[in-house]
Amino acid sequence: MITQSVLEKVAKLSRLGITPDEIALMTAEIEKIIEYFEQVRNINLENIQPMTHAVAINLQPRPDVIKSTKCITEQMPYIKRNYFFVPAVLE
């Protein structure tokens, strides 16, 4: 159970500036979240298979096709002594 004193301590350790009104509101909201987690914890998952995705998908693999491309040295604007020179990004 989360109490206001626990929430105040966590807020202080986190260096959060939370007003007393916000602490009262957050205490109630965190209690609701913890109650929800308790409901989820009590779900019977004994006969449920693990999933890899939330939605069933069927990916079709692409065929491996080799495409001819230009050599990297042909695409560079300027080459000098085995170095590639490109336009400056920072000044």
Secondary structure, DSSP 8 states (H G I E B T S, - for coil): ---HHHHHHHHHHTT----HHHHHHHHHHHHHHHHHHHHHHTS--TT----SSSS----------------HHHHSSEEETTEEE---S--
